[in-house]
Amino acid sequence: MTVHEILPRSGTAFRLSAGQVLKVSDPRGVQVADLLAYAADDVREVISAGRTFDYEETIRLTAGHKLWSNRSRVMLEIVEDTAGTHDFLLTPCSEATFRHFYPDLPVHRGCFGNLAAALAPYGIEPDAIPTAFNVFMNVPVDGATGRLEVLPPTTRAGDFIRLRAEIDLIIGLTACSAPASNGGSFKPIHYQIEA
């Protein structure tokens, strides 16, 4: 199987057929990857945090859980997960994110801009980008107040997640660009498509 590398602070998009397994790896540790999924036959059908939380009855998604679409269809099933910590609450970082949270740093187009550029050839416009499944992202939620915190990922070099496609998909995938999400440094993400 070919190992594809997503360079730091960049993104890509590709097709994933029903039955294929996508393996997303953190080769160096402490790096987030934003993942989006669209139905290949109608890109208006897209991964949905709300439907997923509703049907899976948890915000802590790991092996055995499914990721659902806005049309209540299963898009992906998590079949293996060595990391165990992911986020499906926060939207992809963007130029606006950088202006808001990092006013002293150069503005970057972030995962949102990287996803928009990668998905454009598939006819997916920026307004069609929803909340991403933020692979390896560590966002604890305070049980009493509901307050969110973004902490460095707990992943170590080589940690991975494997997701099986239940329908034909278009996948968007990044190596996240936000400093806080990645412990202050930026590293690549690897992915493989297993037949």
Secondary structure, DSSP 8 states (H G I E B T S, - for coil): ---EEE-TT-EEEEEE-TT-EEEEEESSBS--EEEEEEETTEEEEEB-HHHHHHHHT-S---TT-EEEBTTS-EEEEEEEESS---B-SS----HHHHHHH-TTS----HHHHHHHHHHGGGT--GGG----EEET-B--B-TTT--B--B----BTTEEEEEEESS-EEEEEE----TGGGTT----EEEEEE-
